[in-house]
Amino acid sequence: MTPVRLGVKLMSGRTTFPDRNDRAGHGRMLPVLAVLLVLLASPMALAANGGGSLTETISGYVFDETGMPAEGVLVNVEHTSVGAPTDSNGHYLMRGVDLDGHGTLMFTADGYLTARVEYDLPDGGRMSRSVYLVEVEEAAGEVVGTVTAFDGSPVEDALVTMMVNELPSTAVRTDPDGNFRFRDLSPEEVDRSLTVEAEGYMTVEVPARVEAGAETHLEIVLLPEVPMELVRGSVTDGRGLPLPGATIALEGSRDEWTTDIDGTFSALVDGRKGARDVTVSLKGYEDNTYPVVIPEPGVATVHLTLDIAGNGGPETLWVEVVNTQTGEPLEGASVTMEGQVGTWTTDSIGRSILTRDDIEGRQTIVVSKDRFTSAAEIFELEDGGSGSVRMSITRTSNAVSLEGVVTDASTHEQVVDAVVTVNAEGIIWLIHTDANGLFLIHNLPPGVSTIVVVSAPGYSPLEIETTLEEFVLNHLVLEMDSDRPEYTSVRGVVDDDAGPVPGALVTFWKDGLDAVTRTDEDGGFSITEIPVPGGPVYYMVEDQYHVPYSGQLEMPVEDDVLYLEIFLEHEIVPKTVVIGDVTDLDGYPIEHARILLFAGGSTWETRSIEGVFEFYLDEDTDMAGELSVTGDGYGWNNQTTTIRTKFVNRVDVRLSLGPGLSNVVGTISTDPGRPLDGVEVRLSFLSTYNEVTISEADGSYAFRLVPSREDPYTLAVVAEGYDGVTVEAMALNGKSSRYDLTLHEDVTSVETIHGTVANSYGEPMASTVISIGTTHTVLSEANGSFVLVAEDLEGWQTISASSPGFETVHRSIEIDPGETMGVEFVLSVSDGWSVSVRGMVVKAHDGKAIEGATVRLGWYGSDNWTFETATNAQGGFNFDLVPRAWGRVTVTVSVKGYWGDAHDEILRDTEPTWFEFYLQRDEVIEPEAPMVTEQQAKQVGIGVGVTIAVIAAIFATEVGKVAILGLLLVPLYTKIKREKVMDHFIRGRIYEFICSNPGVNYSSIKEQFKLTNGTVTYHLSMLERQEFIRAKQDGIYKRYFSNNGGPAVSDVQPMSLQLSIAKAVRETPGLTQKEIAIRLGSSKQLVSYHIRNMKKDGLLDTHRDGRSVRIYPNPQTPE
């Protein structure tokens, strides 16, 4: 390179820009080969306050050689990351605390020579440097390249950034083929590199050298973020012919791969190296397994061979078509088989591959191409065999072509994928119309009768007869009459950027249709019987967190079912929302998982419902948050996230199984691979574990939170019409074990034994064991009925019925093959000593009887119950003939609208054992009639017309809303005494919320608990009247505070559930909240609420034991 000169000229005073019309003058001022002219502005300012670390400032202007401002020039301090680009006026400005001392400024721009200017700057000093840049006289260079993945596939939309002196200069994105290009690059010596970033891949940085007038090509390979390895190869038959469609499976991977038309495959798998087995299979061929060793750097090549199976399979025929005169391969030739549906086309080397299940034996193959004579050849294939044929056709001038278009006779729209069959003198051509309804057939004989038949779904078949002319392109317009259904259905799925959107409202409407549905948990929906005639169908999808989506379906349609995929965008919401799903590692939703959210110095807690949780926050700024999640039987998972304000933030959490627990999952299918739903699947281990589930519609089943053992469980499947399957299933600690079971059609006889079990009073007995030997066992249902289905039970059998505390009854029966037989059992108490259990069920808040409650009784320690009854009009119930040998029994009560309860008692010898249940309501207490007398109602009605406008104005404010609703609900407040106020679960939660958030307003309480205005006002007024809380006016808001923490200890009277809790803790000190809830048959939330209150009142103590909190009676509190 020719040496260059550096010209330096001082500039003082104000910087002025040259006139754009004086470019030539400025150009003559500089030598052609000068690198730059440095203009030193005013002397640098001295730093003030001499000794500290102050901020330095460097600024200036950059011009091109004509004197015009240069925009986008990168100015940086050499060997540092400090830099700034010039703006549209060519100005740059850099500030920093580390610019003092000696340094070098670099001015870099593509198409210009890089300028370097040294400087010295004291601590806290200022300086200005302005330069002219000179264009590069050497030819500019280019950097081009391709970005591919590890398996050779192109990476689209990768971000490729040109780095100059370790700072970003410019960036481009790769096209669909992975290509990128940087143009007009200066060939001077600077430090250049390329940084490549793509989603799912590790970032790569490579050096990039620019050559004058040349193109530098780079091949950049990206590695996945998760280490992956490549296994590739080919599959052939015994003669070396490639086998497309073969399935490749790699040991340790659930994925499968399929060979392409050339019989090759490429599999990107996990990063485990070493020896692994590759299994290849193809219908009609024997499966084969080969060992393969994946070496460094992780690419393994394997060539696999399959032999034809003895039972046959698909046949493969390779066809090669060449020009008779030249011997060159013919591309685009049509290949058909006489009497078979389908057309194949030769590729660029004249080759076509036919793979079918029905071309064994003698077949005739026909090859045709425009302006060539057709050719036919007979071949013969064995069942599952393969072969090849080479055919030649000759160019001719008298063969004619036929083109045409198929349209709808009423709408004149093109009919796509219609089947066009042409029969000319017994030779048949078959083709499908393309996306524009067009078709084209070559090599037809001219001057003969030609029959054209067209068929398409939704249309009546069409047949015409014509004669084709020679030396012209014959054209046909074929119009088809519609034969579409009168009604259609729509199925679809609604998603957002986080996944499916459950519960979205989907509406379809048109003349004669107004259908509404909601999406299911997978975001799916279905609308049936949509009328096809009558124009388009309009639809809308709405959800509270998303922008509504609307569209229309054009009618008529050809399909019975239409499919829609709808994507919703998040809507800006008035609150900050955090939602998500809690699932196990199999994707199963976890109920009642505990979710803690830590953000902005605050903590929130909630529980999942059907695996879904929600937080509503009053936050005005984005913040970092952390979720801490656990569930019964699961470990903890801590997950960080950024919470965007006024936005629906979605965070999904997956939990690992806790120690000592496992899942057993899988699918049930028939031998052809069809899933079986409604099949009974049983998992058992001796007499300690026995659970039954039913397979879903996709054949899947699952046993969750199974105790892990070193010994196997027994997994059994029974389905009517199929042979049963029994296998050993391992429950591995902290893992899910998968067992996919296949049932075969039952070719043996299946016998059925059904009947009932009752005690000597005729009362049905549940959970009675009905067995034949040790292999066939069932339990009786709630009404005492049972059904036992088994194979090959014909002949004499002994069937037994047994239940603890009762005499076992044996019956001998003779059953014919395939017979259904009924058997009745009556069981007597084993030693003749029976006792009675009686009791009553009443409402906790008023003591009134509850009629129709379900009461169940079983022996203490059993997971099952034996007797069931219902309470009478007086709330009473009784069980007779209870075996005294049981010693202790458990009674559970449940009724809609109330929390369930359970108690256990020791049976008494001479008198009935008595139970009393006081049930708490699980919903807002409704006003009890009569609330207002008829005379009062008339008096109120007189003033409604006069005061409605005034009430509306007052109701618009929060204070007015509370006052009006409080006035309307006055009659409710006198119904509950002070000591009963906290009996209500929702009211207790509101009181706790006010204690935790002093000064909270009415609207915040309503939003927190998702309650109506009337319900919130009722509970707040009740708490305020009983002096649990107090209210304070704050402008238009009414704010609430706890009234000295609530009532004094001496005023607290334990409620019925609190008495039950205290009794359980006295009998078994150290119980957890979960254990207490299970024992009492109540919810964990309600038990937790009462335990906290009882601890505040000095009735209970708590002690932490690892992750558990154990409950003990307060020793200073008298019983």
N, C-alpha and C positions, 0 to 999 in steps of 0.2 A: 504494500500500500504506500502511496506517495506521502512523504512527511507533510504535516499540516502545520499552520501557524496559529498561534493564540493571540488574538488582539484584545487588549484591555484598555478601556477608556472610562475615565471618571465622569459621572453625571452628578451635578449638584442642583439644589433647588427642587422645585416641584416637577414631578414626572408628567410629561405630556405625551399623548398618543399621536402618531403621525397621521397625516391626511391620507385617506384611502386612495386618492388620486395621485399620490406621489410615490407609488411603489417602485417605479423605475429608478428614481433618484436614490432611494435607499439601497436598491440592489447594486448600484454602481459603487456604493461606498465600501462594499465587502469584497475581498478576493474570492474567486470562484472556489478555491479549495480551502478557505478558512473554516475552521471548526466552529468558532463562535467569537463574538465580541462582548467582553464583559464590561458592563457599565457600573462603576462603583458609585453609589449614591452618597448621601451625606455621611460623615464619619459616624461610627457606632457610638451610641450613647453610653456613658459610663453608668455602672450599676450604683444604685443607692443603697444605703444601709449596709455597706460593705461587709461582711462576715457571714450572713446567713444563706440558706439555700433558697434563692429567689427564682422567679419565673423569667426565662429568657424568651425573646421574641425575634423571629426571623421572618421577613416578608419581602415582597418585591413583585416584579412583573416579568413575563416571558413573551417575546415577540418572535415571529418568523423572520426570514431574511428580507422580506419586503416591508418589515416594520409593523405588520398587523398583529393584534393580540393572538397568542396561541392558547387555545382552550384544551383542557384534558392532559396537559403535560404533568408527569409525575415528578414531584420535587421531594427528595428525601436526603437524610444525612447518611452518608455511606457507612455500611456495616452496622446500621441500627434499623429499628422498625418505625422510626419517627419520620413521617412524611405527610404530604398533602398534595392534591391535584389543583391545577389552575382553573379559575372560573371563566365565564365567557369574556371577561375583560383581560384575561391573561394573568390575573392576580393570584398570588398564593400567600398563605399565612400559616406559620407554625409556632406554637407555644409549648414550653416544657420546662421542667426543672433540671434537665440533664443535657442542655444544648451548649453550656458554657465550655470554655477551653478551645483547643484546636480541633477542627473538623473539616469535612469536605462535603459540599452540596453537590448532588447529582440531579441533572435535568434530563429526563428520559421521555421520548415520544417516538412511536413508530414512524419511520420515514425521515427521521432527523438523526444527526449524530448526537450522541450523548455528551452533555457539557458537564465539566467538573470545575468547581470553584472552591478553593480553600478559604478558611476564615478562622479568626481568633475572637472569642467573645467572652467577656468577664461574667461573673455570677450576677444575674439580674439584668444583664445588658440587653440592648436592642440593636438591630442592624437591618439594612435593606440591601438586597442584591437583585439586580435586574439583568437579563441576558437576552441576546439574540440567538436563535437556533438556526443552523444551516441544514438544508435538505441534503439527504444522502445522494451522491452522484452515482454510486454503484447501484446496480439493479437490486430491487427489493427481493426478499426471499419469502417463502411460504412454509408453514408447518401444517401438515395434514396427517391424518391418522385414523385408526379404527379402534374402538373400545369393544372388547368382547368379554364374555364371562368365561369361567374356568372350563366349561364344556364346549367352547367355541361359538356359542350363540351370541348375536350382537346385543349390546346393551343400549336401549333407546333412552333419550332424555337424560343422559349422564351430564353433569356439570363439569366442563373442562376449563380451568382457569390458567391463564398465562401469568406466571410470576416473574417479575423483573427486580433483581437485587432484593429478593425475599419479600417483595410487596406485590399485591395483586395489581395487574395492569388492565387486562380485558378478559372476557369469558364468553364461551359459546356452549351450546348443548348439542349432543349427538342426535342424528336423524334416526329413522327406524332401522337403518342398516348399521348403526353404530358409528357412522363417519362424522368427522369434524374437520374444520379448516380455519387457519389464521392467515390472513393476507397482508401484503405490504409491510413486512417486518424488516427492520434495519439489520443489515448483516454485521454490524459492529460487534466488538467484543464486550458483551455484558453478561451478567449471571442470569440466565433464563432457565425456567423449569415449568413443567405442566403439573397441575394438581387435578386429579380426577375423583369426583364424588358421585355415588349413585346409591339409591336406597337399597338396603339389603347386602351391600358389598363394603369391603374395607377400602378406605381412602388410599390412593396411590399417588406418589410424586415421582416424576421421571425428568431427567435433564432434557432440554430442547435447544439444539444449536441451529442457528440460522445461517445458511449459505447464500451468498449473493447470486441472485438470478436463478436460484435452484429451489426445488421442492424437497423439504425434509419430511420423510414418511416415518411415522411411529406406529407400532402395534402394541397396544396397551391391554393387558389381561387383568381383570378384576377377580379377586378372591372373595367368596362369601364371608359374611361376618361370622357365621358358624362354620367351623372347619368342615369341608366337604371333600370327597374323593370322586374320581371318575372311573367308571367301568364301561368299556365299549367293546364292540365286537360284531360278529355276524353269525347268522344261523343258516345252515344249508341242509339239504337232504343227502341221502347216501351217494347221489351222483354229483354232488357239488352245486346243485341248483339252489339259489337263494329262496328262503321261505319267509314271505311277508306275513304279518299278523301273529307271529309267535309271541307268547307271553314270557317275560324274563322276571324272575324273582331272586332277590339277593338275601342271603342269610342275615337275620338281624334287622331287616327292614320290612315295613308293612307296605311300602310302595311297590308297584309293578310297572314294567315298561313293555312296549310292543315294538317289534321290528317293523321297519318301513318297507317300501316296495322293493328295495334292493336287499332286504333281509338283514339290514344293519340296525344297531341300536346304540344308544348312549345314555348311561344312567349316572346321575349325580347323586351321591349317597353321603351318609354321615362319615366323619373323619377317622373312623377306626381302620387301622392298617393291619396287615397280617393276613392269615389264611381265612377265607370265607367261601361258602358253597354258593354256586350259581345254578338255579334250576330253570330249565326251559321246557315249555309245554305248548302244544298246538293240537287242536282237535284232529283226530285221524292219525296222530303220530304218538309213539311211545315217549313219555316224559323222560328227561335225562338230567342228571346232576353232575356238575363239574366243579372241582376245587379251583379257586383262583387266589393268588397272593397279590395283595395291593402293596406295592413298594413305595419308597420315596421317589419322586415327589407326589405320589398318590394317583398315578394313572395306570390302569391295568387293561390289557387287551386280551380277549378270549374269543376263540372261534369254536362254535358249537355245532353239533350234527344230530339230526333226529332221524329215527327209522320209522317206517310206516307201521301203524298199529295193526294188529290182527283183525280188529273189528271194523276197519275202514275209517273214513273220515272225509274231509274236504279234498277235492282234487285240484291240482295246480297245472295249468297249461301255459307255457311260454310261447308267444307268437312273435316271429320276426318277419317284417314285410320289406321287400326291396324292389327297386325298379328293374324290370326284366332287361331293358336295353343297357343300363349303366351299372347295375349291381349295387347302386347306392341305396342306403336305407331311406324309407319314405316316412316322413313325419306326418301325423294327422290322418292316417288311414283309419277307417272305421272297421272294427272287428265285431261280428255278431255270430251267434250260434243258432242254427236252424231249429225252430221250435222253442227257443229259450228267450226270456225277456232280459233286455240289457244290451248296452253297446259300450265297447271299449275303444280307446283311441291310442294309436302308437305314439311314442315319445320321440325326442330328437334323434334317437339312434334306431328308429323303426321298431321299437320293442313294445309289447303289451303283455301284461300278466293277468291271467284269468284264474281266480280261485273261487270255487263253488262246491256245494255239497251234492250236486245232482248232475254231474257231467261224466260219471263213470260209464263204461261201455262204449259203443260206437256212436260217434257224434259227427256232424258236418259243420265246419267252420267256414264263414263267408267273409272275405276281405274286399273293401271297396274304397275308392277315392275319386274325387272329381277329376274328370278327363282321363281316367284310367279304366280299363276293363276290370270287371269284378272277377274274383277267383274263389273257388270252393275246394275244400279238401276234407277227406274223411280221416279221422284219427280214432284211436281206442285207448282208454285209460282204465286201469284197475281201480277198485274202490279204495279211495284214500291215496292214490298214486299221483305221480307227476310226469309230465312229458313236455316236449317242445316240438314246434313245427316251423319251418321256414317256407314262406310263400312269396311268390313274385307276381306282380301285375304289370300290364303293358299299357303305356299311354295310348289313347285313342281319341278320335275326333267326333264319333257319332253318339257317344254316351251323353245323356242330357241330365240336367239337375232340376230339382223342384224346391222352391222356397215358398214359405207361406207364413201367415200370422193367424193365430187363434184368438178370437175376441168373444166377450159376453154380448149376446144378441140384444139385451136391454140396455146395458150401461156402456157398451162399446169399449170397455176396458180389456186390456190384454189378459189372457188366461195363462198363468205361469205353470210350468211342469205338467202340461197336458201331454198325454201319450198319443203320438201320431204313428199309425201303422199303415204302410203302403204295400199293396199286393199287386205285382205286375207279372202276369204269366206264371204264377205259382211261386215266384221269388219274393220273399217278405223282407221289408226294411222296417225297423222300429227305432223311434227317436223321441226325445222329450223336448218341449218348448223351453226356451231360455227365459231370463228375467223380463224380457220384453215381449213374450208370447210368440217369438219367432222360431222357425225350424228350417233346416236346409239338408237335403238328401242328394247325394251324387250317384252317378253311374246307373241311371234308370233307362230302360229301353224306350226309344221313341216309337210313336205310331201304334201303340197297343193299348187295350183297355186296362186302365189302372184304377184300382179301388183304394180310396183313402178313408180310414176310420180314425176318429178322434174320441178320446175319453178323458175325463177329468173329474175329480171329486166335486160334488155339488152341481154337476151338469148331466143332462141326458146325453147318451152317446150320439155321435153324428157320423153318417156315412155318405160319401159321394163317389161318383164314377166319372173319370175324365180320361182324355187322351193327350199325352205329352208331345209337344212339337220339337223337332230336331233343330239344333244350332241356336236355340234361344234358352233363356232362363225362364222356366215356367213358374208362374206365381199364382197362389191361391189365397183367398180370404175366407176363413172358416169361422162362422158364427154359431155359438153354442147356446142352447136354452138352459136357463138356471134350474137346478133341482135342489136348491139349498133348503135347510131345515127352517121351520117357522120360528124356532126359538134357539138361543144359544146360551152358554154359561161363561162367566168370567172368573178366573182364578188368578191370584196374584200375591205379591209380597211387598211390604212396605219397609224400607230400610232408611237409616241415616248414616253419617260417617262413623258411628260407633257400632252399627249392627242392626238387627231387627227392631222394629218399633211396635211393641204390643199395645193393644187397647186403642189404636187409632180409629176414628170414626170414618167409615167409607160409605159414600152415598152415590147411587146411580139413579138417573132419572131421564125420562123421555115421555112422549104421549103413551099413556097406558102402562107406565112403569114408575114406581117410586120405591126403591129398595134401599135399606140401610142395614149395615152390619159393622162389626168391629174386628180388628185384627187379633189373632191369637198370640200366644206367647212367642211363636216363631215369626211374628209379623205377617202371617198368611191370612187371606180372606177368600171368600167364595160367594158369588151371586149367581142364582140359577133362574131359568125361564125368562131371559131377556128377549123380547120380541125382535125379530130380525127386520121385518118391513117397517117403514115409517121414518126413515132418516136416521141421523147419528144418535148415539147414546152419550150423554154427558155424565161426568163423574167428578167427585171431589173427595179429597182425603184431608182430614183435620185432626190435629193433636195439640194439646195445650202448650207443648214446648217447641213446636215447629211452625214454620210458615205454611199455610194451607196450600195444597196442590190440586189443580183442576186440569181436566183434559176431556177429550171426546173420542169415541170409537166410531169409525165410519161404518155404515151398514149399506148393503148387506154383506155378510161374511159367509165363508164356505165351511168353517170349522164349527163343530159342536161346542168346543171349549176354546176360549181365548185366554191368553196368559199376559199379565201385566207385571212389570217391575217398576216400582215407584220409589224415588229417592226424595226424602224430605230434608229441607235445610232448617237449622236451628233458628228459633225466633228470639230476639232480644227480650229477656224476661225481667220483670220488676224486681226480682230477688236473685240472689246468688244461690244456685241449686247444685248440689252434688248428689248424683245418683249412680247406681251401678248394680251389678249382679255378683252374688257370692256363690261360687260353685266349687265342687271338688275337682280333682284332677281329671275325672271323666266327663266334666261338664254338667254334672247333676246339681240342680239348685239346692242350697242348704237353707233350711227353714230355721228361723229364730237365731241366726248367727249374731254375735255381738260385734258392733262396729263402733270404734272410737275414732273421732276426727280431731286432730290437733292442728290448729291454724291460728295465726295472729295472736298468740298468747292465750287462746281460749280452747276449751274442750267441749265437744258435743258427743252424745252417745245415742244410738238407736239400735233396733233389731230388724233383721231382714224378714220380710213376709214373702213366702214362696220364692225365696232366693233374691229378692229385690230390696234395696234400701234407698232412703232418700234423706237428705239434709236440706233445710231452707235457712239461709244465713242472711243477716242484715249487714252486708259488707259493701264498702264503696270502692275498694282498691283490690287489685290482684294481689295474691299472696301465695306463699308456699304452704303446702299442707301435707300432713302425714296421716294415713289411715292405718289403724291397728285392728285386725279382724281375727276372730276366732269363733268356733262353734262347738257344740257338744260333740265330743268324739274327734275333734279336729285340732290341729296345731294353730299357732299364731302366724299371721302374715302381716308384715309391716311394709307399706307401699307409699312412696312419696309422689306428690303430684303438684302441679301449678293450678291454683283455683282462680279462674277468670271471673271477675265481678259481673253481675247482671247477665249471667250465662248459665246454661245447663251443662255442667261439667260431668262427664261420665268416666267412672273409674271402676273397672271390673276386677274382682279379686278371686283368686283360686287358692283353696286351702288344701294342705296335705293332711293325710290321715294321722290321727293321734297314735301314740304308742300302744301296741297290743291290739290294734284294729286293722281290718282289711275289708276290701270290697270283692265280691264275686259277681262278675258280669259276663254277658255274652249274648248270643242270638240263637233262636230256634228256627230251623228251616227244614223244608222237605228235601228229598234227595235231588230233585231238579234245581234246587236253589231258591224256591219260593218261600218267603218268610211266613211263619205261622203265628197268628195272634190269638189271644184268649187261651193259651196253653198253660196248664198248671205246672209250675216248676217248684220243686221242694229241695231245700238245703237242710241237712240234719247232721248231728254228731251225737251218737248214742242217745241218751235220754236228756242231755243237757241243752241241746239246741235243736229247734225244729221250726223252721219258717217256710211259708209258702208265698209265692208271688205269681202273677199272671203276665204272660208275655204281651208286649205292646203290638200296635199295628205293623211295625217294621220287624217284628219277631224278637225285639230286644227284651232282656230281663235284667234285673239287678238286685242283689242283696247288699245293703249298705251297712257299714259299721259292724261287720262280723268279727267276733273275737278271733284273733290269729292263733293258730296252733301248729305244732310240729307234725301232728298226725292229720291225715286228710279227712275232710268232710265227705258226706255222701250227697251227690247232686243227682236228682232223679226228675225225669220229665215224663208226663203221661198225657196223651192226646188221643181222642176217640178216632179210630180208624188207622192208627199208626202204632208201630211197635214202640214200646217204652224204651227209654235210654237211662241207664244208671252209670255214672262215672265217679271216680274219686277226684275231689276238688281241693286244692291247697289254698289256704287263707294265709298269705304271706304278710308278715308284719309291715304295716305302713304302705302297702301296695295294693293294686287292683289285679286280681287274677281273672283272665278271660277264658271262657269255655264256650266255643261255638259248636252247637250240637245239631246233628242232622237226623231227622226221623224218617224211617222207611215205612211205606204203606204196610198195614197189618194184613198178613195173609193167614193168620191164625184166628181162632175164635176168641171173642171178647165177651166175658160174662159180667153181669151187673147185679149187685146185691144192694138193695135199699131198704129202709125201714125207719123206725123211731125208737127212742129210748126214754123211759119215764120211770118215776119212783112208784111206790105202791099206792100213792094217792092219785096217780095219773098225771102228775106234774112233769112237764118235759125237762130232760136233763141235758145240759150242754157239756161239751168237752169230755164226753165219755169216749174211751178208747175202744174202737171196734177193730178187731184183728182176726186174720186167718193165719195161723202160725206166726212166724216172725218176719215174713216178707211183705204182707199186705196189711196196712194199718191206716185208719182214718179217724177223725174226731167228729162227734155229733155237733150239729149246729145249734143256734139259740133255741129253735123250736123242737129240739131233740131229734131232728131228722139226720140221716147220713146216707151217703152213696159210696159204694166201694166198687170200682171198675178194675178188672184185672184180666189177664189172658190165661187161657188153658186151666180154668177152674172147674171144668166139667167133672162130674163124678161126685163122690161123697166128700164133704168138707166140714170142718168144725169151726164155727164162727163164735167169737167171744166178745162180751161187752164188760168193761171193767172201769170203775171209778173209785178213787180213794174213799174209804169209809163205807163202801157198799160191797155186798157179795158179788163176786164175779159170776156171770151167767154164761153157760156154754150151750150152743145149739148145733145139732148135726143136721145137715141139709144135703140133698142130692140135687145137683143142677145140671141141666143138659147143655151141650155146646151152644154158645150164643144166647142163652136164656137170660131173662131178667126176672129176679125173684125178690119178694118182699119178706122181711123178717122183723118181728116186733120183740123188744126187750123190756122187761119190768124188773128193776133192781130194788132189793131190800137192803136196809141198813145192816152192816155185817154182823154186829153183836146184838142187834135188836134194841140198842139204846140210842134213841133219837131225842133231840130237843127242838125247841122252837126259837125262831129269831123274829122279833117284831120291832116296829119303829114308826116314825112319822117324819114327813118332810114339809117344812114351812118356809115362808119368806122371811129373810133376816130383818127386813126393814119394818114390817108390820105384824109379823107372827101369824099371818093367814096361811091356811093349808094350800099346798100345791097339788093339784090333781093331775094324774097322767104322767108323772115323772117315772123314768125307767130306773129300776132298782135291781142290781145284780149282786149275787152272793157267791163266794168261793172260799176254799180253805186257805188260810194265811200262808203266804210263801209261794203260792202257785201263780203262774202268769195267766192262768185261764180261770173262768168262772163257770159255775155249775147250774145255778138257778137264776131265773129272771122273772120279774113281775112288774106291775105298775101300781102307783099309789091310787087310793080310792078318793072319793069326794072329800073325805076328812083328812087327806094327806097321809093316811096310814098304809102300812104294808106288813105282810107276815110271810114267813117261810116255815113250814112244818117238815118233819122228817129230816132234820139236819143231823148228820152223824155226830154223836158226842165225841167220837174218836178224833174228830178234826181238831179239837182242843181250842183253836183260835180261828176266827173267820174274819174276812174282809168284805165290807159292803160298800158299793159305789153307787152314786146317784147322779143322774144327768137329766137335764130338761132344757129345751130351747129357751134362750133368753136369760139363763142363769149360769153362774160358774158351777162346774161340777165339783163334787166333794167325795171323799172316801174316808172311812174309819175302820179300825179293826178292834175286836173285843174278844176276851176269853169267854167261851161258852159256859153258861151256868147249868147246874145239874138239875135243879128242881123247878125253876121258873124260867120264863122266856128271857132271852138276852135282848136288851133294849138298845135301840139306836135312835138318835135324834140328829136331824140335819137342818141347818139354817143356811139357806142358799142366798148368795149375793147376786144381785142383778148385774149383767154385763152390758147394759145400755143405759141411756139417760132415763131417769125416772119420769114416767109420763104423769101428767096431772090426774088425780083421782076424781071421778065424777061423784056427786055433782060439784063442779067448781064454782059455778055462778047460778043463782036462782033465776027462775023465769022472769020475776019482777025486775031483778038487777039487769038482766039482758035487755029488757024493754027500755029501761032508763038509759042505758049506755047507747042504744040504737038511736034515741031521739037526737043526740048531739053529733052524730057521725057526719051528716052532710055539712054542718056548720064548721066543724073543726078539722076536716080532712086536709085542707090547704095548709093550715098552721102546723099540723103534725108533720106533713111532708117537709116543710122548711126546717123544722127542728130536727127531724130524723136525718137530714143531710149532714149534720155535725156528729162527731163521735160522742160528745157529752149528751146531746139530745137523744141519740140512739140508745145509750145506756139508760137514761132516765125514763124514756117512753116504755122500753121493753121491761124495765124493772117495775114500772107502774102496772103494766098489763099482767105481769106474772106474780103480783102480790099474793093472790090466794094460794100459790104453791108454797110460800115460805113457812106458813104456819103448820105444815104437815110433818116437819122433821124437827126433832129435839136436838139440842146442842151436842149431846153425846153421840148422836147418830149421824152428824154432819159428815164425818170422815168415812162413813161406811161405803160411800160411792167412789168407785175407782177413778173415774174421770175427774171428779171434784178434787180428790186427793192429789192427782197429777197437776191440776191447775194451781192448787195451793203450793206444791213444791216448786213449780215454775216461778211463781211470784216470789217465794223465798230466795230462789237462786238469782232472780233478775229484778231487784227492787226498782220500782218506778216504771215497770213495763206498762204499755198502754193497752187499751181494749182490742184494737185491731191486731196487735202482735199476738195476743193470746188466742184470738180467733184463728189466725193463720197458722200458729204453731200446732194446734190440735185439730184443724180442719173441721170446725164445728159451725153450726148455724148461729145467727144472731140471737135467737130465742134461747138456745141452749147455753151459750156463753153468759148471757145476761142472768139467766136463772142461777147458775152456779156461783157467779161473782156476787150477786145480791145475797145468796144464802150464806156465803162465807163472811160477807160484810155485816149482815144482820147478827150473826153469831159471834162477831168481834174477832174472827180469825185474821181478817185483813182490814185495812183502811184505805180510802180513796182520797186523792188530792187533785184539785183542779189545776190544769196547766194549759192556759189558752183554750184551744178547741179540744184538747185531749184530756182524758181522765186517766190518771196514773195510779197504780195500786202498789201497796207496800204490806209486808207481813206485820201483824200487830204484836210486836214483842215475841215473835217466834211461835205464836199460837197459844193454846190453852195451857194453864199450869198443870203440873204432874198430878196434883191432887184432884183435878177436875176430870182426868181421863178415866173412862170406864172401858175396859177391854171388850171388844166386839166378839161375835161368835167365832170368826176365823182366827182372831188373835188368841182366843181361848184354846182353839185347836192347835195353833202353833206352839203356845206355851206348854200344852200337855205333851206334844210330840217331843219338844226339846227336853222336858223333865224326864221323860221315859228313856230317851236316847240322846244324851248330851253329845255335841260335836257334829250334828247333822249339817249338811250344806243346804243352801236355799233350794237347789234342784231336788235333793232328796226329800225335803219337806213338801215341796210342791207335788211330787209324785205320790207321796204317802197320803196327802190330803185331797188329791184329785183336783187341785187348783192350778192356775197358771203361775208361771215363775214371776211375771210382772206384778201380779197382785200380792203374792207372798213376799216379794222383795219390798214392796211399798209398806206393808204392815210391819215387817221386821225392822225397817228403818225407823218407823214411828215408835215401835216398842223399845228400840234401843234408846231413842231420844227420851222416852218416858222412864228409863231406868229399869225396864222389865227384862231386857236381854243384854248379853255381852257377845261380842264377836272377836274371833282370833284368826289371823291369817295362817294357813298351812300350805306353804308353796303357792300354787296358783289358786287354791281353794280358800274360801272364807267359811269358817265353821261357827255354828251358833250354839251358845251355852246360856242357861238361865243365870240371871243376876243373883249371886248368893245373898245379897243384902235385901232382896225383895221377898217378902213373905209369900207363901203359896196362896 
